[in-house]
Amino acid sequence: MAIIPHERNVLGDYTALLAAIVFAVVGVAFGLNSPDPAMAFHGWVFTAGSAVAALYVLTTMGKPRNT
């Protein structure tokens, strides 16, 4: 059975959302556990970027695309 484009889009959306959540957790880990203040700051920047990416995926999820 072939995957139709809509199913492929949904799979991509959920994969991107899962990746954003994983990267946010990694950023929090760096932000809390790094002894270097610069590295901790960039961990929080990484977390913020992941949160923005997750919000973008959530707001565009399920909308039709040109495929």
C-alpha positions as CSV (number, residue, x, y, z in Angstrom):
1,M,0.0,0.0,0.0
2,A,1.5,3.3,-1.1
3,I,1.7,6.3,1.3
4,I,-0.5,9.2,0.0
5,P,0.8,12.7,0.1
6,H,-1.5,13.7,3.0
7,E,-0.1,10.9,5.1
8,R,3.4,11.9,4.2
9,N,2.7,15.5,5.3
10,V,1.3,14.3,8.6
11,L,4.3,12.1,9.2
12,G,6.6,14.9,8.5
13,D,4.8,17.3,10.8
14,Y,4.9,14.9,13.7
15,T,8.5,14.0,13.1
16,A,9.4,17.7,13.1
17,L,7.4,18.2,16.3
18,L,9.2,15.3,18.0
19,A,12.6,16.6,16.9
20,A,11.7,20.1,18.3
21,I,10.8,18.6,21.6
22,V,13.9,16.5,21.8
23,F,16.1,19.5,20.9
24,A,14.3,21.6,23.5
25,V,15.1,19.0,26.2
26,V,18.7,18.9,25.1
27,G,18.8,22.7,25.3
28,V,17.4,22.7,28.8
29,A,20.0,20.1,29.8
30,F,22.8,22.3,28.6
31,G,21.2,25.3,30.2
32,L,20.9,23.8,33.6
33,N,24.0,21.5,33.7
34,S,26.8,23.5,32.0
35,P,29.4,25.0,34.3
36,D,30.3,27.6,31.6
37,P,27.9,30.6,31.6
38,A,28.3,31.1,27.9
39,M,27.4,27.5,27.2
40,A,24.4,27.7,29.5
41,F,23.2,30.8,27.7
42,H,23.4,29.1,24.4
43,G,21.6,26.1,25.8
44,W,18.7,28.4,26.6
45,V,18.9,30.0,23.1
46,F,18.7,26.5,21.7
47,T,15.7,25.8,23.8
48,A,14.0,29.0,22.6
49,G,14.7,28.2,19.0
50,S,13.2,24.7,19.4
51,A,10.1,26.2,21.1
52,V,9.6,28.6,18.2
53,A,10.0,25.7,15.7
54,A,7.5,23.6,17.6
55,L,5.0,26.5,17.6
56,Y,5.4,27.0,13.9
57,V,4.8,23.3,13.2
58,L,1.8,23.3,15.5
59,T,0.2,26.3,13.8
60,T,0.7,25.0,10.3
61,M,-0.1,21.4,11.0
62,G,-2.9,19.9,9.0
63,K,-3.0,22.7,6.4
64,P,-2.8,21.6,2.8
65,R,0.4,22.1,0.9
66,N,1.4,22.2,-2.7
67,T,2.9,18.7,-3.2
